[in-house]
């Protein structure tokens, strides 16, 4: 009976789900995040400033990028909006 190869297996890494939900990787490899302050207490803000909340911002700090990539190692493999790909209802 032939032996199995003695190759060592690499371990799968678990993704930190909160990090995966907060960050995205663009096609060029940049790490982007959404702005905070979008959820409530925005009645007195102008329409222009509320619209500015919706755009994504690039993550600048090298240490932050390193931490995010360690917490979500497979982030670059997934599309920016996974709910649109499932074929179900979209909001």
C-alpha positions as CSV (number, residue, x, y, z in Angstrom):
1,X,0.0,0.0,0.0
2,X,1.6,3.4,-1.0
3,X,2.2,5.9,1.7
4,X,0.7,9.3,1.7
5,X,3.1,12.1,1.0
6,X,4.7,13.6,4.0
7,X,3.8,17.1,3.1
8,X,2.8,19.2,6.1
9,X,-0.6,20.9,5.8
10,X,-1.0,24.6,6.3
11,X,-3.6,25.7,8.8
12,X,-6.8,27.5,7.8
13,X,-7.0,30.9,9.4
14,X,-10.2,32.2,10.9
15,X,-11.5,35.5,9.7
16,X,-12.5,38.1,12.3
17,X,-16.0,38.7,11.1
18,X,-16.4,42.3,12.5
19,X,-13.3,43.3,10.6
20,X,-14.5,41.7,7.4
21,X,-17.7,43.6,7.6
22,X,-16.0,47.0,8.2
23,X,-13.3,46.9,5.5
24,X,-13.1,46.1,1.8
25,X,-10.2,45.7,-0.6
26,X,-10.4,47.6,-4.0
27,X,-9.4,46.1,-7.3
28,X,-6.0,47.8,-7.0
29,X,-5.4,46.4,-3.6
30,X,-6.2,49.4,-1.4
31,X,-7.8,48.9,1.9
32,X,-10.9,51.1,2.4
33,X,-13.4,51.6,5.2
34,X,-16.7,53.4,5.7
35,X,-17.0,56.6,7.7
36,X,-18.4,56.6,11.2
37,X,-21.4,58.6,12.4
38,X,-23.9,57.4,9.8
39,X,-26.4,55.7,12.0
40,X,-28.3,58.3,14.1
41,X,-28.3,61.9,15.4
42,X,-28.0,63.3,11.9
43,X,-31.2,65.4,11.7
44,X,-29.4,68.8,12.1
45,X,-26.7,68.0,9.5
46,X,-26.9,69.4,6.0
47,X,-27.8,67.2,3.1
48,X,-24.3,67.7,1.7
49,X,-22.5,66.6,4.9
50,X,-24.8,63.5,5.2
51,X,-24.0,62.6,1.6
52,X,-20.3,62.7,2.4
53,X,-20.8,59.9,4.9
54,X,-21.6,57.4,2.2
55,X,-18.2,57.5,0.5
56,X,-15.4,55.0,1.4
57,X,-12.1,56.3,2.8
58,X,-8.7,54.7,2.2
59,X,-7.0,53.3,5.3
60,X,-3.7,55.3,5.7
61,X,-1.8,53.9,8.7
62,X,0.6,51.1,7.9
63,X,0.0,49.6,11.3
64,X,-3.7,49.6,10.9
65,X,-3.5,48.0,7.5
66,X,-1.2,45.3,8.9
67,X,-3.7,44.6,11.7
68,X,-6.7,44.4,9.4
69,X,-5.0,42.1,6.9
70,X,-4.0,39.8,9.8
71,X,-7.5,39.8,11.2
72,X,-9.1,39.2,7.8
73,X,-6.5,37.2,5.7
74,X,-8.9,36.3,2.9
75,X,-10.5,39.7,2.5
76,X,-9.0,40.2,-1.0
77,X,-10.7,37.1,-2.2
78,X,-14.2,38.4,-1.8
79,X,-16.2,40.9,-3.8
80,X,-17.0,44.3,-2.3
81,X,-20.7,43.6,-2.0
82,X,-21.3,39.9,-1.4
83,X,-25.1,40.3,-0.9
84,X,-25.6,41.3,-4.5
85,X,-24.0,38.1,-5.7
86,X,-26.3,35.6,-3.9
87,X,-29.1,36.0,-6.3
88,X,-31.6,36.7,-3.6
89,X,-33.4,39.9,-2.8
90,X,-31.5,43.1,-2.8
91,X,-32.4,46.1,-0.7
